[in-house]
Amino acid sequence: MQTRIRDYGVRIGELNTGRLNKITDVSGVKIGHSTISNGVVNTGVTALHPHSGNIFEQKVVSAAHVFNGFGKSIGLLQIEELGTIETPILLTNTLSIGTCTNSLITYMLDKNGQIGRTTGTVNPVIGECNDMFLNDIRELAIREDHVLEALETAADDFEEGGVGAGTGMKCFGLKGGIGSSSRVIQFPHGAYTIGVLTLTNFGVLENLRINGIHAGEKIRNKLPDNSSEPDKGSVIVLVATDLPVTSRQLKRVIKRAGVGLSRTGSYIGNGSGDIVIGFSTANKVSHDPAQDLVSLTAIHEDDIDQAFTAVADATEEAVLNSMITANTVKGRDGHTLYSLRKYIDDLL
């Protein structure tokens, strides 16, 4: 069992979490990793399956939002236009976008013989952050077998911190990586789950806040090298839910991830790629046209505030989980990033 931020008494918000307090509390969602960590190469792939069926044949309603566009993500244009996702989502390092795209296309072709024959092509969705501080990114270490490992080992429970795409990531001057959290919201028509997964590679140490506590300055004074660096990083936020929403409503919901990022101390810097991708499993969209009208269910607009709160709180907690679960790592050129665990007892 990994030690997470709640194990230190930090509770973000008043809403209840799901069973695992992870994005996989949304039924059908699964996460897998492939990790490379051998000294100078510290990188990997993280895969998300939106549901357990054939995602190409049964797409999910989706939306994307870019806070700052210093990024190389794949697939956002079609998400914006059509409002659906039709592949698993991959996260990796910046220079492995091409390998992950080709590998995910190959994976989808293998499982869907109609693609490129009797129907159109496919829109792979890939997000990235630059892990070159710890990782010799020029090695182009990610191969197709790493992508397949992440896709094929995906499960309900999964590790956080310096694993998968998060292996080489830096957050607020400390070790970042993969973090997750979830919230349950209640309506007269039912209970729904909102889950968040973050790939964290952003922030300036002195700006770090933990549940409102100005933690960064205290940590900076304890670091062996307490020099300040500008924010050159990025963050990818994935939001999953079973709440019935339209793509337009979902876009409104996922924008509130920015609230959670800001609470941790992010100001969404000039050189940062801050991107959020969301989907709802409540309404599946068939690839093949139907003879009848397509029926979609959606909440009333006045019910949406709970979802806003849930995304903001879960994003904030997911960022903190990405840091507290990560181990101290020494990587390329002797660069070292320390775990938040090294300092947390002195902060709370």
DANOR-V419801 format. One record per residue. N is the residue number from 1. RES is the residue in one letter. PSI is psi as a letter, one per 20 degrees, with the letter a starting at -180 (999 if undefined). Layout:
n | res | psi
N | RES | PSI
N | RES | PSI
//
This chain:
n | res | psi
1 | M | p
2 | Q | q
3 | T | p
4 | R | r
5 | I | h
6 | R | h
7 | D | i
8 | Y | j
9 | G | j
10 | V | o
11 | R | p
12 | I | o
13 | G | a
14 | E | i
15 | L | q
16 | N | q
17 | T | r
18 | G | a
19 | R | g
20 | L | i
21 | N | l
22 | K | r
23 | I | h
24 | T | j
25 | D | i
26 | V | o
27 | S | p
28 | G | h
29 | V | p
30 | K | q
31 | I | p
32 | G | q
33 | H | q
34 | S | p
35 | T | p
36 | I | o
37 | S | o
38 | N | k
39 | G | e
40 | V | i
41 | V | o
42 | N | n
43 | T | a
44 | G | a
45 | V | p
46 | T | p
47 | A | q
48 | L | p
49 | H | p
50 | P | h
51 | H | r
52 | S | i
53 | G | a
54 | N | o
55 | I | h
56 | F | g
57 | E | h
58 | Q | n
59 | K | r
60 | V | q
61 | V | p
62 | S | r
63 | A | q
64 | A | q
65 | H | p
66 | V | o
67 | F | g
68 | N | p
69 | G | k
70 | F | m
71 | G | r
72 | K | k
73 | S | q
74 | I | p
75 | G | i
76 | L | h
77 | L | g
78 | Q | h
79 | I | g
80 | E | h
81 | E | g
82 | L | h
83 | G | k
84 | T | q
85 | I | p
86 | E | j
87 | T | r
88 | P | r
89 | I | p
90 | L | q
91 | L | q
92 | T | a
93 | N | r
94 | T | g
95 | L | j
96 | S | j
97 | I | g
98 | G | g
99 | T | g
100 | C | h
101 | T | g
102 | N | g
103 | S | h
104 | L | h
105 | I | g
106 | T | g
107 | Y | g
108 | M | h
109 | L | h
110 | D | h
111 | K | i
112 | N | n
113 | G | i
114 | Q | i
115 | I | p
116 | G | j
117 | R | f
118 | T | i
119 | T | a
120 | G | b
121 | T | b
122 | V | q
123 | N | n
124 | P | q
125 | V | o
126 | I | p
127 | G | q
128 | E | q
129 | C | q
130 | N | o
131 | D | k
132 | M | i
133 | F | g
134 | L | h
135 | N | p
136 | D | n
137 | I | h
138 | R | i
139 | E | i
140 | L | l
141 | A | h
142 | I | p
143 | R | r
144 | E | h
145 | D | h
146 | H | g
147 | V | g
148 | L | h
149 | E | g
150 | A | g
151 | L | g
152 | E | i
153 | T | j
154 | A | p
155 | A | r
156 | D | g
157 | D | q
158 | F | q
159 | E | q
160 | E | r
161 | G | c
162 | G | m
163 | V | q
164 | G | c
165 | A | h
166 | G | j
167 | T | g
168 | G | j
169 | M | q
170 | K | p
171 | C | p
172 | F | l
173 | G | i
174 | L | a
175 | K | p
176 | G | b
177 | G | c
178 | I | p
179 | G | q
180 | S | q
181 | S | r
182 | S | r
183 | R | q
184 | V | p
185 | I | q
186 | Q | p
187 | F | r
188 | P | h
189 | H | j
190 | G | r
191 | A | q
192 | Y | q
193 | T | p
194 | I | p
195 | G | q
196 | V | p
197 | L | p
198 | T | q
199 | L | o
200 | T | p
201 | N | l
202 | F | r
203 | G | q
204 | V | p
205 | L | g
206 | E | i
207 | N | i
208 | L | p
209 | R | p
210 | I | o
211 | N | l
212 | G | i
213 | I | p
214 | H | n
215 | A | h
216 | G | g
217 | E | h
218 | K | g
219 | I | g
220 | R | h
221 | N | i
222 | K | i
223 | L | q
224 | P | g
225 | D | o
226 | N | k
227 | S | q
228 | S | q
229 | E | q
230 | P | q
231 | D | o
232 | K | j
233 | G | a
234 | S | r
235 | V | p
236 | I | p
237 | V | p
238 | L | p
239 | V | p
240 | A | q
241 | T | q
242 | D | j
243 | L | p
244 | P | o
245 | V | q
246 | T | r
247 | S | h
248 | R | g
249 | Q | g
250 | L | h
251 | K | g
252 | R | g
253 | V | g
254 | I | h
255 | K | h
256 | R | i
257 | A | h
258 | G | h
259 | V | g
260 | G | g
261 | L | g
262 | S | h
263 | R | h
264 | T | i
265 | G | j
266 | S | p
267 | Y | j
268 | I | m
269 | G | r
270 | N | g
271 | G | k
272 | S | p
273 | G | o
274 | D | o
275 | I | p
276 | V | p
277 | I | p
278 | G | q
279 | F | q
280 | S | p
281 | T | i
282 | A | h
283 | N | o
284 | K | q
285 | V | o
286 | S | p
287 | H | h
288 | D | p
289 | P | q
290 | A | r
291 | Q | h
292 | D | r
293 | L | q
294 | V | p
295 | S | p
296 | L | q
297 | T | q
298 | A | q
299 | I | r
300 | H | q
301 | E | h
302 | D | i
303 | D | i
304 | I | i
305 | D | h
306 | Q | h
307 | A | h
308 | F | g
309 | T | g
310 | A | g
311 | V | g
312 | A | g
313 | D | g
314 | A | h
315 | T | g
316 | E | g
317 | E | h
318 | A | h
319 | V | g
320 | L | h
321 | N | h
322 | S | h
323 | M | g
324 | I | h
325 | T | i
326 | A | q
327 | N | q
328 | T | p
329 | V | p
330 | K | p
331 | G | b
332 | R | p
333 | D | k
334 | G | j
335 | H | p
336 | T | p
337 | L | p
338 | Y | q
339 | S | q
340 | L | h
341 | R | h
342 | K | h
343 | Y | i
344 | I | h
345 | D | h
346 | D | i
347 | L | h
348 | L | 999
//
